[in-house]
Structure formats: structure tokens, C-alpha cells
Amino acid sequence: MVVSRGQPTEQDIHKFLSADYTKFHILDIIHAIAIKTISNYSNHLFHTPVDKMFEGRK
């Protein structure tokens, strides 16, 4: 979804659904990407400090 900028091919969707996933799983992926994007934007805007346990990944 990220690489295709939200426009997966019909083949990609078919492969995903053929692996016993559903359209609801696709919606879950979209929600996760949206939440992560909002979190990143908010943290950048407000300069949220990185938790100490994650400082090594800065």
C-alpha cells in the first residue's frame, strides 16, 4: 500500500485475498498506515522526544 501509494494492482489484491485474507484485512492495513502517518506528523510537529528505550534507533 505504501509503495503503490494506495493503489495496489488488481493482481496484488487478488493475491492477498487468495491467501485467505479479506477486504476487512485490507481496511485494517489502511487504518494502520493512517494511524502511523498521523503519529509521525504529530511527533514531528510537536518535537516529541524519543523514548529512552528507542534512542539507539534515532
PDB file with SEQRES, HELIX, SHEET and CRYST1 records, atoms N, CA, C and O in Angstrom:
SEQRES   1 A   58  MET VAL VAL SER ARG GLY GLN PRO THR GLU GLN ASP ILE          
SEQRES   2 A   58  HIS LYS PHE LEU SER ALA ASP TYR THR LYS PHE HIS ILE          
SEQRES   3 A   58  LEU ASP ILE ILE HIS ALA ILE ALA ILE LYS THR ILE SER          
SEQRES   4 A   58  ASN TYR SER ASN HIS LEU PHE HIS THR PRO VAL ASP LYS          
SEQRES   5 A   58  MET PHE GLU GLY ARG LYS                                      
HELIX    1 AA1 GLU A   10  SER A   18  1                                   9    
HELIX    2 AA2 LYS A   23  PHE A   46  1                                  24    
HELIX    3 AA3 LYS A   52  ARG A   57  5                                   6    
CRYST1    1.000    1.000    1.000  90.00  90.00  90.00 P 1           1          
ATOM      1  N   MET A   1       0.817  -1.193   0.000  1.00  0.00           N  
ATOM      2  CA  MET A   1       0.000   0.000   0.000  1.00  0.00           C  
ATOM      3  C   MET A   1       0.864   1.262   0.000  1.00  0.00           C  
ATOM      4  O   MET A   1       0.547   2.239  -0.678  1.00  0.00           O  
ATOM      5  N   VAL A   2       1.944   1.234   0.756  1.00  0.00           N  
ATOM      6  CA  VAL A   2       2.799   2.419   0.826  1.00  0.00           C  
ATOM      7  C   VAL A   2       3.566   2.585  -0.484  1.00  0.00           C  
ATOM      8  O   VAL A   2       3.625   3.684  -1.036  1.00  0.00           O  
ATOM      9  N   VAL A   3       4.146   1.508  -0.975  1.00  0.00           N  
ATOM     10  CA  VAL A   3       4.943   1.574  -2.201  1.00  0.00           C  
ATOM     11  C   VAL A   3       4.081   1.999  -3.390  1.00  0.00           C  
ATOM     12  O   VAL A   3       4.517   2.774  -4.241  1.00  0.00           O  
ATOM     13  N   SER A   4       2.850   1.482  -3.437  1.00  0.00           N  
ATOM     14  CA  SER A   4       1.965   1.809  -4.567  1.00  0.00           C  
ATOM     15  C   SER A   4       1.142   3.067  -4.301  1.00  0.00           C  
ATOM     16  O   SER A   4       0.261   3.424  -5.083  1.00  0.00           O  
ATOM     17  N   ARG A   5       1.443   3.736  -3.182  1.00  0.00           N  
ATOM     18  CA  ARG A   5       0.740   4.966  -2.791  1.00  0.00           C  
ATOM     19  C   ARG A   5      -0.776   4.775  -2.754  1.00  0.00           C  
ATOM     20  O   ARG A   5      -1.543   5.615  -3.227  1.00  0.00           O  
ATOM     21  N   GLY A   6      -1.176   3.659  -2.186  1.00  0.00           N  
ATOM     22  CA  GLY A   6      -2.591   3.383  -2.007  1.00  0.00           C  
ATOM     23  C   GLY A   6      -3.304   2.867  -3.236  1.00  0.00           C  
ATOM     24  O   GLY A   6      -4.534   2.829  -3.280  1.00  0.00           O  
ATOM     25  N   GLN A   7      -2.527   2.467  -4.246  1.00  0.00           N  
ATOM     26  CA  GLN A   7      -3.140   1.985  -5.476  1.00  0.00           C  
ATOM     27  C   GLN A   7      -2.557   0.631  -5.869  1.00  0.00           C  
ATOM     28  O   GLN A   7      -1.842   0.526  -6.865  1.00  0.00           O  
ATOM     29  N   PRO A   8      -2.865  -0.414  -5.081  1.00  0.00           N  
ATOM     30  CA  PRO A   8      -2.358  -1.738  -5.435  1.00  0.00           C  
ATOM     31  C   PRO A   8      -2.982  -2.215  -6.746  1.00  0.00           C  
ATOM     32  O   PRO A   8      -4.082  -1.798  -7.110  1.00  0.00           O  
ATOM     33  N   THR A   9      -2.284  -3.070  -7.430  1.00  0.00           N  
ATOM     34  CA  THR A   9      -2.825  -3.608  -8.677  1.00  0.00           C  
ATOM     35  C   THR A   9      -3.913  -4.628  -8.354  1.00  0.00           C  
ATOM     36  O   THR A   9      -4.003  -5.132  -7.234  1.00  0.00           O  
ATOM     37  N   GLU A  10      -4.730  -4.918  -9.354  1.00  0.00           N  
ATOM     38  CA  GLU A  10      -5.749  -5.948  -9.184  1.00  0.00           C  
ATOM     39  C   GLU A  10      -5.088  -7.285  -8.847  1.00  0.00           C  
ATOM     40  O   GLU A  10      -5.629  -8.071  -8.070  1.00  0.00           O  
ATOM     41  N   GLN A  11      -3.924  -7.538  -9.433  1.00  0.00           N  
ATOM     42  CA  GLN A  11      -3.189  -8.768  -9.161  1.00  0.00           C  
ATOM     43  C   GLN A  11      -2.749  -8.821  -7.696  1.00  0.00           C  
ATOM     44  O   GLN A  11      -2.848  -9.867  -7.055  1.00  0.00           O  
ATOM     45  N   ASP A  12      -2.265  -7.698  -7.168  1.00  0.00           N  
ATOM     46  CA  ASP A  12      -1.868  -7.644  -5.761  1.00  0.00           C  
ATOM     47  C   ASP A  12      -3.055  -7.948  -4.847  1.00  0.00           C  
ATOM     48  O   ASP A  12      -2.933  -8.711  -3.888  1.00  0.00           O  
ATOM     49  N   ILE A  13      -4.181  -7.354  -5.149  1.00  0.00           N  
ATOM     50  CA  ILE A  13      -5.384  -7.577  -4.342  1.00  0.00           C  
ATOM     51  C   ILE A  13      -5.810  -9.037  -4.434  1.00  0.00           C  
ATOM     52  O   ILE A  13      -6.145  -9.653  -3.422  1.00  0.00           O  
ATOM     53  N   HIS A  14      -5.798  -9.585  -5.626  1.00  0.00           N  
ATOM     54  CA  HIS A  14      -6.187 -10.980  -5.824  1.00  0.00           C  
ATOM     55  C   HIS A  14      -5.268 -11.918  -5.037  1.00  0.00           C  
ATOM     56  O   HIS A  14      -5.745 -12.857  -4.400  1.00  0.00           O  
ATOM     57  N   LYS A  15      -3.954 -11.671  -5.078  1.00  0.00           N  
ATOM     58  CA  LYS A  15      -3.002 -12.499  -4.331  1.00  0.00           C  
ATOM     59  C   LYS A  15      -3.289 -12.430  -2.832  1.00  0.00           C  
ATOM     60  O   LYS A  15      -3.277 -13.444  -2.134  1.00  0.00           O  
ATOM     61  N   PHE A  16      -3.541 -11.235  -2.364  1.00  0.00           N  
ATOM     62  CA  PHE A  16      -3.817 -11.024  -0.943  1.00  0.00           C  
ATOM     63  C   PHE A  16      -5.078 -11.772  -0.521  1.00  0.00           C  
ATOM     64  O   PHE A  16      -5.078 -12.481   0.485  1.00  0.00           O  
ATOM     65  N   LEU A  17      -6.140 -11.612  -1.286  1.00  0.00           N  
ATOM     66  CA  LEU A  17      -7.403 -12.270  -0.963  1.00  0.00           C  
ATOM     67  C   LEU A  17      -7.302 -13.780  -1.132  1.00  0.00           C  
ATOM     68  O   LEU A  17      -7.986 -14.522  -0.426  1.00  0.00           O  
ATOM     69  N   SER A  18      -6.474 -14.244  -2.042  1.00  0.00           N  
ATOM     70  CA  SER A  18      -6.274 -15.683  -2.260  1.00  0.00           C  
ATOM     71  C   SER A  18      -5.519 -16.348  -1.112  1.00  0.00           C  
ATOM     72  O   SER A  18      -5.538 -17.571  -0.972  1.00  0.00           O  
ATOM     73  N   ALA A  19      -4.863 -15.545  -0.305  1.00  0.00           N  
ATOM     74  CA  ALA A  19      -4.108 -16.070   0.843  1.00  0.00           C  
ATOM     75  C   ALA A  19      -4.984 -16.099   2.101  1.00  0.00           C  
ATOM     76  O   ALA A  19      -4.482 -16.048   3.224  1.00  0.00           O  
ATOM     77  N   ASP A  20      -6.282 -16.181   1.892  1.00  0.00           N  
ATOM     78  CA  ASP A  20      -7.275 -16.266   2.974  1.00  0.00           C  
ATOM     79  C   ASP A  20      -7.429 -14.987   3.781  1.00  0.00           C  
ATOM     80  O   ASP A  20      -7.907 -15.026   4.915  1.00  0.00           O  
ATOM     81  N   TYR A  21      -7.034 -13.865   3.219  1.00  0.00           N  
ATOM     82  CA  TYR A  21      -7.337 -12.582   3.830  1.00  0.00           C  
ATOM     83  C   TYR A  21      -8.638 -12.072   3.213  1.00  0.00           C  
ATOM     84  O   TYR A  21      -9.101 -12.579   2.191  1.00  0.00           O  
ATOM     85  N   THR A  22      -9.218 -11.053   3.861  1.00  0.00           N  
ATOM     86  CA  THR A  22     -10.471 -10.495   3.370  1.00  0.00           C  
ATOM     87  C   THR A  22     -10.302  -9.005   3.088  1.00  0.00           C  
ATOM     88  O   THR A  22      -9.254  -8.420   3.360  1.00  0.00           O  
ATOM     89  N   LYS A  23     -11.341  -8.413   2.545  1.00  0.00           N  
ATOM     90  CA  LYS A  23     -11.322  -6.964   2.313  1.00  0.00           C  
ATOM     91  C   LYS A  23     -11.235  -6.213   3.637  1.00  0.00           C  
ATOM     92  O   LYS A  23     -10.703  -5.104   3.687  1.00  0.00           O  
ATOM     93  N   PHE A  24     -11.749  -6.805   4.702  1.00  0.00           N  
ATOM     94  CA  PHE A  24     -11.632  -6.172   6.019  1.00  0.00           C  
ATOM     95  C   PHE A  24     -10.175  -6.094   6.458  1.00  0.00           C  
ATOM     96  O   PHE A  24      -9.784  -5.140   7.131  1.00  0.00           O  
ATOM     97  N   HIS A  25      -9.364  -7.088   6.084  1.00  0.00           N  
ATOM     98  CA  HIS A  25      -7.933  -7.040   6.393  1.00  0.00           C  
ATOM     99  C   HIS A  25      -7.259  -5.898   5.636  1.00  0.00           C  
ATOM    100  O   HIS A  25      -6.359  -5.241   6.159  1.00  0.00           O  
ATOM    101  N   ILE A  26      -7.696  -5.672   4.415  1.00  0.00           N  
ATOM    102  CA  ILE A  26      -7.147  -4.546   3.642  1.00  0.00           C  
ATOM    103  C   ILE A  26      -7.471  -3.239   4.352  1.00  0.00           C  
ATOM    104  O   ILE A  26      -6.624  -2.351   4.446  1.00  0.00           O  
ATOM    105  N   LEU A  27      -8.704  -3.123   4.854  1.00  0.00           N  
ATOM    106  CA  LEU A  27      -9.097  -1.923   5.585  1.00  0.00           C  
ATOM    107  C   LEU A  27      -8.268  -1.765   6.860  1.00  0.00           C  
ATOM    108  O   LEU A  27      -7.905  -0.647   7.227  1.00  0.00           O  
ATOM    109  N   ASP A  28      -7.968  -2.873   7.537  1.00  0.00           N  
ATOM    110  CA  ASP A  28      -7.107  -2.818   8.724  1.00  0.00           C  
ATOM    111  C   ASP A  28      -5.727  -2.263   8.374  1.00  0.00           C  
ATOM    112  O   ASP A  28      -5.163  -1.473   9.131  1.00  0.00           O  
ATOM    113  N   ILE A  29      -5.190  -2.672   7.237  1.00  0.00           N  
ATOM    114  CA  ILE A  29      -3.881  -2.180   6.793  1.00  0.00           C  
ATOM    115  C   ILE A  29      -3.953  -0.675   6.538  1.00  0.00           C  
ATOM    116  O   ILE A  29      -3.053   0.071   6.926  1.00  0.00           O  
ATOM    117  N   ILE A  30      -5.021  -0.237   5.887  1.00  0.00           N  
ATOM    118  CA  ILE A  30      -5.195   1.194   5.619  1.00  0.00           C  
ATOM    119  C   ILE A  30      -5.273   1.969   6.934  1.00  0.00           C  
ATOM    120  O   ILE A  30      -4.670   3.035   7.062  1.00  0.00           O  
ATOM    121  N   HIS A  31      -6.004   1.446   7.899  1.00  0.00           N  
ATOM    122  CA  HIS A  31      -6.105   2.107   9.204  1.00  0.00           C  
ATOM    123  C   HIS A  31      -4.739   2.193   9.880  1.00  0.00           C  
ATOM    124  O   HIS A  31      -4.386   3.237  10.429  1.00  0.00           O  
ATOM    125  N   ALA A  32      -3.977   1.119   9.846  1.00  0.00           N  
ATOM    126  CA  ALA A  32      -2.656   1.113  10.483  1.00  0.00           C  
ATOM    127  C   ALA A  32      -1.733   2.145   9.845  1.00  0.00           C  
ATOM    128  O   ALA A  32      -1.007   2.852  10.544  1.00  0.00           O  
ATOM    129  N   ILE A  33      -1.763   2.229   8.527  1.00  0.00           N  
ATOM    130  CA  ILE A  33      -0.928   3.218   7.829  1.00  0.00           C  
ATOM    131  C   ILE A  33      -1.370   4.631   8.197  1.00  0.00           C  
ATOM    132  O   ILE A  33      -0.533   5.507   8.412  1.00  0.00           O  
ATOM    133  N   ALA A  34      -2.681   4.855   8.270  1.00  0.00           N  
ATOM    134  CA  ALA A  34      -3.203   6.179   8.616  1.00  0.00           C  
ATOM    135  C   ALA A  34      -2.793   6.584  10.029  1.00  0.00           C  
ATOM    136  O   ALA A  34      -2.369   7.717  10.255  1.00  0.00           O  
ATOM    137  N   ILE A  35      -2.920   5.665  10.970  1.00  0.00           N  
ATOM    138  CA  ILE A  35      -2.561   5.956  12.359  1.00  0.00           C  
ATOM    139  C   ILE A  35      -1.071   6.253  12.478  1.00  0.00           C  
ATOM    140  O   ILE A  35      -0.676   7.182  13.181  1.00  0.00           O  
ATOM    141  N   LYS A  36      -0.246   5.466  11.793  1.00  0.00           N  
ATOM    142  CA  LYS A  36       1.203   5.696  11.840  1.00  0.00           C  
ATOM    143  C   LYS A  36       1.570   7.039  11.222  1.00  0.00           C  
ATOM    144  O   LYS A  36       2.441   7.745  11.731  1.00  0.00           O  
ATOM    145  N   THR A  37       0.907   7.391  10.127  1.00  0.00           N  
ATOM    146  CA  THR A  37       1.170   8.672   9.470  1.00  0.00           C  
ATOM    147  C   THR A  37       0.794   9.838  10.379  1.00  0.00           C  
ATOM    148  O   THR A  37       1.570  10.783  10.525  1.00  0.00           O  
ATOM    149  N   ILE A  38      -0.383   9.782  10.987  1.00  0.00           N  
ATOM    150  CA  ILE A  38      -0.811  10.839  11.906  1.00  0.00           C  
ATOM    151  C   ILE A  38       0.152  10.939  13.083  1.00  0.00           C  
ATOM    152  O   ILE A  38       0.511  12.041  13.498  1.00  0.00           O  
ATOM    153  N   SER A  39       0.570   9.806  13.618  1.00  0.00           N  
ATOM    154  CA  SER A  39       1.513   9.795  14.729  1.00  0.00           C  
ATOM    155  C   SER A  39       2.839  10.449  14.336  1.00  0.00           C  
ATOM    156  O   SER A  39       3.373  11.276  15.076  1.00  0.00           O  
ATOM    157  N   ASN A  40       3.364  10.075  13.174  1.00  0.00           N  
ATOM    158  CA  ASN A  40       4.630  10.660  12.717  1.00  0.00           C  
ATOM    159  C   ASN A  40       4.505  12.163  12.517  1.00  0.00           C  
ATOM    160  O   ASN A  40       5.372  12.917  12.959  1.00  0.00           O  
ATOM    161  N   TYR A  41       3.444  12.607  11.860  1.00  0.00           N  
ATOM    162  CA  TYR A  41       3.254  14.042  11.621  1.00  0.00           C  
ATOM    163  C   TYR A  41       3.151  14.796  12.949  1.00  0.00           C  
ATOM    164  O   TYR A  41       3.766  15.849  13.114  1.00  0.00           O  
ATOM    165  N   SER A  42       2.380  14.262  13.889  1.00  0.00           N  
ATOM    166  CA  SER A  42       2.214  14.916  15.188  1.00  0.00           C  
ATOM    167  C   SER A  42       3.539  14.984  15.938  1.00  0.00           C  
ATOM    168  O   SER A  42       3.882  16.019  16.509  1.00  0.00           O  
ATOM    169  N   ASN A  43       4.278  13.886  15.936  1.00  0.00           N  
ATOM    170  CA  ASN A  43       5.562  13.880  16.638  1.00  0.00           C  
ATOM    171  C   ASN A  43       6.560  14.848  16.011  1.00  0.00           C  
ATOM    172  O   ASN A  43       7.335  15.483  16.726  1.00  0.00           O  
ATOM    173  N   HIS A  44       6.551  14.966  14.695  1.00  0.00           N  
ATOM    174  CA  HIS A  44       7.447  15.925  14.042  1.00  0.00           C  
ATOM    175  C   HIS A  44       7.032  17.354  14.354  1.00  0.00           C  
ATOM    176  O   HIS A  44       7.883  18.203  14.618  1.00  0.00           O  
ATOM    177  N   LEU A  45       5.742  17.624  14.328  1.00  0.00           N  
ATOM    178  CA  LEU A  45       5.241  18.971  14.576  1.00  0.00           C  
ATOM    179  C   LEU A  45       5.542  19.436  15.997  1.00  0.00           C  
ATOM    180  O   LEU A  45       5.949  20.577  16.214  1.00  0.00           O  
ATOM    181  N   PHE A  46       5.336  18.537  16.965  1.00  0.00           N  
ATOM    182  CA  PHE A  46       5.491  18.904  18.364  1.00  0.00           C  
ATOM    183  C   PHE A  46       6.836  18.495  18.958  1.00  0.00           C  
ATOM    184  O   PHE A  46       7.062  18.635  20.160  1.00  0.00           O  
ATOM    185  N   HIS A  47       7.735  17.985  18.096  1.00  0.00           N  
ATOM    186  CA  HIS A  47       9.092  17.617  18.522  1.00  0.00           C  
ATOM    187  C   HIS A  47       9.070  16.684  19.740  1.00  0.00           C  
ATOM    188  O   HIS A  47       9.792  16.892  20.714  1.00  0.00           O  
ATOM    189  N   THR A  48       8.242  15.674  19.659  1.00  0.00           N  
ATOM    190  CA  THR A  48       8.112  14.700  20.733  1.00  0.00           C  
ATOM    191  C   THR A  48       9.440  13.971  20.917  1.00  0.00           C  
ATOM    192  O   THR A  48       9.983  13.424  19.957  1.00  0.00           O  
ATOM    193  N   PRO A  49       9.962  13.959  22.133  1.00  0.00           N  
ATOM    194  CA  PRO A  49      11.228  13.256  22.349  1.00  0.00           C  
ATOM    195  C   PRO A  49      11.041  11.745  22.185  1.00  0.00           C  
ATOM    196  O   PRO A  49       9.983  11.189  22.480  1.00  0.00           O  
ATOM    197  N   VAL A  50      12.089  11.118  21.712  1.00  0.00           N  
ATOM    198  CA  VAL A  50      12.081   9.666  21.541  1.00  0.00           C  
ATOM    199  C   VAL A  50      12.221   9.023  22.914  1.00  0.00           C  
ATOM    200  O   VAL A  50      13.020   9.474  23.735  1.00  0.00           O  
ATOM    201  N   ASP A  51      11.449   7.975  23.166  1.00  0.00           N  
ATOM    202  CA  ASP A  51      11.572   7.246  24.425  1.00  0.00           C  
ATOM    203  C   ASP A  51      12.997   6.724  24.572  1.00  0.00           C  
ATOM    204  O   ASP A  51      13.630   6.338  23.589  1.00  0.00           O  
ATOM    205  N   LYS A  52      13.495   6.715  25.802  1.00  0.00           N  
ATOM    206  CA  LYS A  52      14.877   6.289  26.059  1.00  0.00           C  
ATOM    207  C   LYS A  52      15.165   4.904  25.480  1.00  0.00           C  
ATOM    208  O   LYS A  52      16.252   4.656  24.958  1.00  0.00           O  
ATOM    209  N   MET A  53      14.186   4.007  25.576  1.00  0.00           N  
ATOM    210  CA  MET A  53      14.437   2.643  25.093  1.00  0.00           C  
ATOM    211  C   MET A  53      14.622   2.567  23.577  1.00  0.00           C  
ATOM    212  O   MET A  53      15.117   1.564  23.064  1.00  0.00           O  
ATOM    213  N   PHE A  54      14.225   3.630  22.853  1.00  0.00           N  
ATOM    214  CA  PHE A  54      14.357   3.646  21.402  1.00  0.00           C  
ATOM    215  C   PHE A  54      15.409   4.633  20.887  1.00  0.00           C  
ATOM    216  O   PHE A  54      15.560   4.793  19.675  1.00  0.00           O  
ATOM    217  N   GLU A  55      16.132   5.290  21.786  1.00  0.00           N  
ATOM    218  CA  GLU A  55      17.107   6.302  21.386  1.00  0.00           C  
ATOM    219  C   GLU A  55      18.181   5.733  20.458  1.00  0.00           C  
ATOM    220  O   GLU A  55      18.686   6.457  19.600  1.00  0.00           O  
ATOM    221  N   GLY A  56      18.536   4.482  20.604  1.00  0.00           N  
ATOM    222  CA  GLY A  56      19.549   3.859  19.766  1.00  0.00           C  
ATOM    223  C   GLY A  56      19.130   3.744  18.311  1.00  0.00           C  
ATOM    224  O   GLY A  56      19.971   3.505  17.444  1.00  0.00           O  
ATOM    225  N   ARG A  57      17.865   3.906  18.034  1.00  0.00           N  
ATOM    226  CA  ARG A  57      17.343   3.792  16.660  1.00  0.00           C  
ATOM    227  C   ARG A  57      17.168   5.147  15.975  1.00  0.00           C  
ATOM    228  O   ARG A  57      16.694   5.208  14.840  1.00  0.00           O  
ATOM    229  N   LYS A  58      17.546   6.233  16.653  1.00  0.00           N  
ATOM    230  CA  LYS A  58      17.390   7.581  16.088  1.00  0.00           C  
ATOM    231  C   LYS A  58      18.095   7.732  14.774  1.00  0.00           C  
ATOM    232  O   LYS A  58      18.058   8.806  14.174  1.00  0.00           O  
TER     233      LYS A  58                                                      
END                                                                             
